[in-house]
Amino acid sequence: RSRQEELRRMVLVEKKFPQELWDAICETGLMGGMIPEKYGGNGMGLLSVAAGIETLASHGFGNALLILTAMDAACILKNGTEEMKQKYLPKMALGEVRGAFSMSEPGLGSDVSAISTKATKADDGYEITGQKMGLTNGATSTLVACLVKTDEGADSVYKNMTTFLIEKEAGFGETAQGVTVPGKIDKMGYKGVETTELVLEGHRISADQILGGEPGKGFFHMMDGVEVGRVNVAARACGLAWRGFELAVEYAQQRKTFGKAIAEHQAVLFRLAEMATKVEVAHTMMVRAARLKDKGERMDVEAGMAKMVASEYANEVVEDAFRIHGGYGYSKEYEIERLMREVKFMLIGEGTSDIQKMIIGRQLLKEYKL
């Protein structure tokens, strides 16, 4: 337990991710959970990976879990060539390759069609120039799934996008030819893992590094990874919500006002009941989406629902826990202060609730068309 607390301190206070913790996570098989045994993984499936992430998040480590390797692995597994699968998946399962997922840019948020980073054909492949934003694991990653524009002459902007697998060294500065990671973006939460920009200036890359081997399909390939990412965000939200409830129900039984524990006051008691119910609902929605993915069924709507419900409920539960703590909740001495900062990211990671509602609503109109 003393070592666990030391690791927590390194993540939460020193704002760095210890190699020992990374190695321990890899030993559990989480990094290879989405990867079949034939490619060096254990084939546990998304549900098992999500359960692990949920547990880590509830113990304060979820904020630093380098989970995006699972998103890259999902993209490569479903859309990659056999050579790509053989090259990357075994190393991802062992934690030797750390992944990052790059769609966003400084001038756009959820409007993926507006990306300006472009790959132009060169004699020996492509040259990529542009600036990407918001890369989780941007410095520690050694493989970046990067969505860029390519002019394939298609009639839809979504068919003029291609995903490249960019290899680089870990660290800041110039990490590969034409690839620069400027530095960390200072954030209100999620201190244990870095978020960075990625600057591409004439980065030369072979056509062999196009995900799936065929340009123009990048947007649809990345959406497969986003589905996994939304379940992962939902799992982290569930873990944070559970931890918030734990802190609240414990404090409510210890803190006394007017001669009795505040948990005995009906206002607090009702709040605890609502918090526990929201935790259970969010968890159930997350599990349902993960099970559909593991069965090979379409789950874009279910993933969106799970992400939306889990993130919104997590924020409500953590805020209720904050209220129960009263003035103490505002102090950094209490864990609930950190949860208040970190749970906010659940609202925007892998698409805001408004984006999820658009995805859900459009699909519902297709399914229930008159």
Secondary structure by P-SEA (a helix, b strand, c coil): caaaaaaaaaacccccccaaaaaaaaaacccccccccccccccccaaaaaaaaaaaaaaccccccccaaaaaaaaaaccccaaaaaccaaaaaaccbbbbbbcccccccccccccccccccccccbbbbbccccccccccccccbbbbbbccccccccccbbbbbcccccccccccccccccccccccccccbbbbbbbbccccccccccccccccaaaaaaaaaaaaaaaaaaaaaaaaaaaaaaaaaaaaaccccccccccccaaaaaaaaaaaaaaaaaaaaaaaaaaaaaaccccaaaaaaaaaaaaaaaaaaaaaaaaaacccccccccaaaaaaaaacccccccccaaaaaaaaaaaaaaaacc
